[in-house]
Amino acid sequence: MHLADDNIWLVAGIWMTLAVLSAFISIRLKFASALVEIVVGVFAGNLLGLHGNLWINFVAGFGSIMLTFLAGAQIDGAVLRKQARPAAVIGLLSFLVPFFAALLFARYALHWTDNASRIAGIAMSTASVSVVYSVMLESGLAAQDFGQLVLAACFITDLGTVLALGLLFTRFSLWFAALAIGTGLAMWLAPRLLRTTYARVGDRVSQPVLRLIFAILLILSALATFAKSDGVVVLPSYFLGLACAGFLASNRVIAQQLRSMTLSLLTPFYFLRAGTFVSFAAAWTGGAGIAAFVIVKVIAKVAGVWPFARAFGYGAREANYLTMMMTTGLTFGTISSLYGLTHHDITDGQYSILVTVVILTAVLPALVGQVLLSPRPRLKSIKHDAEAA
């Protein structure tokens, strides 16, 4: 699309047309729109030359921030406390087992450098909150106990990923301390500000409550950028979503407005752009390495998640579904890979291999889980259980 680069409206029209096409395909095939958007992005990037620019990258980045915020806001505090132990155990092992498996494979089987092997371990250990939340939202699992467990376990896994990237590569500074303090203050202050603002102005056309949420999220993201903490840009939004879950649960109109705006306008750019990172040529050249890493990640995720899901009393179908969801990877996988490339810890070829694996594991496990293993008919929602009681 090089001829259209100077016309931002044409560029925006092309991207949104692809988003519309993705929506119709997802409805027709009954797949989650996020998965279809990634696949459409892959073909558009390779066949049409679709690529991002400064403003597309911003919209896509803001989409990932908002989606992560909504995923955090979806978690019910009472359910999280009830499921804290299985979420913590499954989430931690979902990070640790693939991290060490991929690190050792890259170091001793592929003979990558120490830093490149660490980047590979981090990239392969992730679980995509954004993909999982989108899939479960459309399948109806997001409001159920089991869905809450999956989201919480994904959060624990990604927290481990972020901490690993930070401890192994990030330089701690005053800006990093400011980010930590700012996130804590935002979690304490934001729910109070939102309640006060809504009580005073209500649901006005100008939507000051929504604007306040946007402002807080953007400021936290700015602090993460100043701290040069590439791996934690979206993490504060998850914590803020957790803190604001009560407010949004009691004001469903605002929650619905946020969800509609995010899923219709912002996240299509995020998922389409993610797909454009996959190069058919690079995938062909590094096919053996890509296949090997996919196998290593899937086996490690199965070993780290499935037995413990069964140990906590979940049936085989639920354990299979949970394992597939925890095998997904997108945001932190691409972030850690890009961090390694820009800091010269991995080569262009290694980056292509890792990002291709990340994109593939964003689509294939979620697709298998949604189509073949969805436990929806066997689970009751929290709300239904309460009403039945």
N, C-alpha and C positions, 0 to 999 in steps of 0.2 A: 504493500500500500504506500510506496514511497511517493507516488504522484499526489496522494491525498494529504501528505503530511502538513502542508501549509494551510489546509482548510480544516480547522478543528471541528466544524460542524459536520463535515462529511465523515471525518474519522469517528466522531461520536455516533453518527448515524449507522455506520458500518458495525461498530461494536454492539450497539443496542439491537440492530437487526439480527445479529448472531445470538443475542440474548433471547429475543423473541422466538427465533427458530429453536433454540435449546428448550424453551418452555413448552412449545408444542410437541417436540420429540419426547420430552419427559412425561408429558400427559399421555401421549399415545402409547408409549412403552411402559408406563407406570414405574419409571425409575426416578430417583431423586434428581431434581434439576441441577444440583451442584455437580453430580457425576457427569451428566450430559454436557454441562458447560465446559468441564475440563476436557472432555473428548473432542467437543467442537473446537475448543481452543487449540488442541494439538493439530487437527487437520487444517484449521485456518492459518496457524503459524507456519506450517510446512508447505501448504499448497497455495495459499494466498499471500504469504509474506507478512501476515499480521504481526505487529510487534508493539510494545508499549512505548510511551513517551512520558514526559514529566507529569502531565496532568492525569494521564491514565494511571500511572503508578500511584499518584496520590489518591485517586478515587478508589483504586483497588486496595491500597493500604488502609484507607479509612473503612472500607467494607470489611476487611479482616478484623479491624479493631471493634467495629460495631457488632459483628457476628460473635466475636469472643465475649463481648459485654453481655449480649443476649443469652449466650450459653451459660454464663455465670449466673445471670438473673433467673434462669429457668430452674436452678437447683433449689429445692425446698430445704430449709435449714433443719427441720425436724427429721426429714428422711435422711439427710446427710449425716446427722448425728447417729441415727439408728444404724446406718450402713457404713459408719466410719471405718470399722475394722476391715471388712472385705474390700472396700474402696482403696484403703491405704495399702493393704497387702498386694492386691492385684495390680494396682497402679505402680507401685514401687518395683515389683518384679517385671512388669511390662516394660519398664525402663532398663533395669539392671541387666537382665539376661540378654536382650538384643544388643545393648551397648557393648558388653564385653565380647559377645560372639562376633559382632561385626568388626570391632577393634582388632581382635586376635586374627580374624580371617584376613583383614586388609594388611596387617603387619607381617604375618608369617606365610600366608598363602600367596598374596599378591606382592609382597615386599615393598609396601608403601612406607614412607617415612613415619616417624613417631607421631608428628603433628597431623599428617594426613590420615593416619589410622584413627586418631582420636576424633577427627572431624567425621570420618565414616561411622564410627561408633555412635556419635551423637545424632547424626542424620538418620541412622537406621533405628534408633530407639524411640522415636516419637510416636504419638497417637494424635490424630488430627481432631481437635475439638470442633473446628469449623465444619469439617465434612460430617463428622458423627452427629453434631447438633442438627445440621440441615437434613440428614437422612431420617433421623428419629422424629424431627418435627413434622415431616411429611408423612411418616408412617404412623404417627400417633403415640409413639413410645416415650416422647419427651416428658409427658405429664404422668408417667407411671413410675412406680418404685424401681423397677428394673432399669428404666431409662435414666433415672436419677443416679443409680449406681454406675452406669456406663459413663455418664458425663463426669461424675466425681473421680472415677478411676482414670479417665483421660486427663483430667486436670493434674492429678498426682504424677502421672507419667511425664507430662509436659513440664511440670515444675522441676522434676529431676533433670530433664533435658536442658532447661534454662540454667539451672544451678551448675551443671557440668560444663556448659559453654562458658559460664561466668568464671568458675573456679579455675578452669584450665587455660582460658585465653583472655578474659576481660581484665583490664587494669582497673582496680578499684580507686575511686577518686572522690573528691568532694561532690561532684555532680552525681555520682552513683549514690552517695549518702543522701543527697537531696531528693533523688528519685524514691528511695526507700521511705524517707520521712514523708514526702509528698503523697505517696500512695497510702500510707497509714492515715494521714490527715484526711485525705479524700474519702476513705472508707468510713471514717467517723463522722465527717461533716456533711457529705453529699446527701445521705438519706434525710437528714434534718433540713437542709436547704430545700430539697425537693418538696418535702411535706409543707414547709412554710410557704414556699412560692406557690404551690398548687392551692393551698388554703386561701391565699390572698387574691390570686388572679384567675384561678380555675382553668378551664379548657378554652383559652382564647384562640382566635385565628392565628395570631403570631406565634403561638406555642412557646412561651418563654421557658416552660419546664423542659421541653425537648432541647432547646437551645442551651440551657444550663448543662444538661448531660453532655452535649457535644463539646462545649467549652472545656469542661473538666477533663474529658477523655483526650482532647487535643493537647491540653497543657501537660498532662502526664506523658503523652507521647513525645512532646517536645523535650521534657526532662530526660527521657530515655535516650533521645537523640544526642543531647548535650553530653550525656554520660558515655556516649559511644558504646552503648549496650545494645547492639543489634539484636541480640537474642531475646531481649525482654521488652521490646516495644509494645507487644500486644498483651503481655502478662498483667500489667496494672489494670487493664480493662476487664480482665476476668475477676480480679479481686473486687473491683468496683461493682461489677455486676452482682457478685455474691452479696455485697453490702446493700445494694439497692433492690434486692429480690423482694423484700417485704413490701416496699412502696409500690413496685410495679404489679405485684400480685393483688394489691388492694385498689389499683387504678388500671383496670384492664384495657380501657380505651387508649391510654397512653402507651401501654405495652404493645397493643395491636398496631398503633401508628408507627412505633419504632420498628416493629417486625416487618410491617408492610414496606416501609421505606427502605429498610436495609436489604431485604430479599429481592425487591423489584428493581432498585436502582443501583445499589452499591456492590453487592456480592457478585452479580454477573460479571462485572469487570475483574473482580478478584479471581474467580474460578477460570474465566476465559484466559486471563493473563497467565495463570499457573500452567495451563495447557500449552501456551506458546513456548514455554521453556524446553519442551521436549523436541529434540531434533531427530528426524528420521535417519539422517546421515550419521549422527553421533551414536544413535541407538544401534545402527547396523555395524559400525566400526567397533563399538564396545559391547557388542551383544553378549559375549561370554561373561564379561564382568557384571553386566546388568543382571543376567539370569542368575549368576552365582549369588549376588547380593540379595535378590528377591528370595531365593531359596533360604539363605542364611537368616534373613529377617523373619520370614514366615515360620520356619522351624523354631527359631528362638522365641517368637511371640507365643506360639503354641505351647512350648515347654514352660514358659513363664506365666501363662494365664490359664490355660484350660484345666490343668489338674487342680488348681486352687479354686477356680470357679466351681468345680464339682465338689471340692472339699467343703465349700460354704453352702452346699445344699442345692445348687442350681442343677436342673436337668441337663441332659446331653445337648438338647437343642439350644437352650439358653446359653450354655457354656460355649458352644460352637459360635453362636451369634456374637457373644461378648468378645471372644478371641478375634473374630474377624474385624470387629469395630476397633479393637485395640491395635490391630495391625495396620490400620490406616496411618497415613502421614502426609502432611502438606506444609503448613505454615512454618513450623520450627525446623522441619527437614530442609526446606529451601533456604531458610534464613541461615542455618548453620553451614550449609554448603556454600552459600554466597559469601559468608564471613570467611571461610577458609580460602576461597578464591581471591577475594580482595586483599587478604593479608598474606597471600603467597604461601599458604600452608598446603594447598592442593593445586594441581595443574588444571588446564582447561579440559583435558580429557577425563581426569578424575571427577571434575565438577559435572561434566555431562553425564557420566555414569551415575553419580549419586542423585542428581536431580531427576533423571529419567526413572530411577528406581523409586524415588519419593513420589513422583506423579503416578506411576503405575500402581503403587500401593495405596494411593489416595482413591483410586477407582476400583481396582479388582476386588480387594477384600470387602469393601462396602457394597459392591454390586452382588457378590456372592452372599453376603449376609442378608441383604435386603430381599433378593429374589428367592433364595433357597432356604434360608435359615431363620427368617423373621419369626420371633416368638409371639407376635401380636395376638394370635387367637388364644394363647394359653395364659395371658397375663391380664390382671385386672388393674384398672387405674386407681390411683389414690383416692380420687373423688368418688368413684363408684364404690369402693370399699367403705368409705365414710358414710355414704348414703345408705348402703345396705345394713350397716350397723345400727 
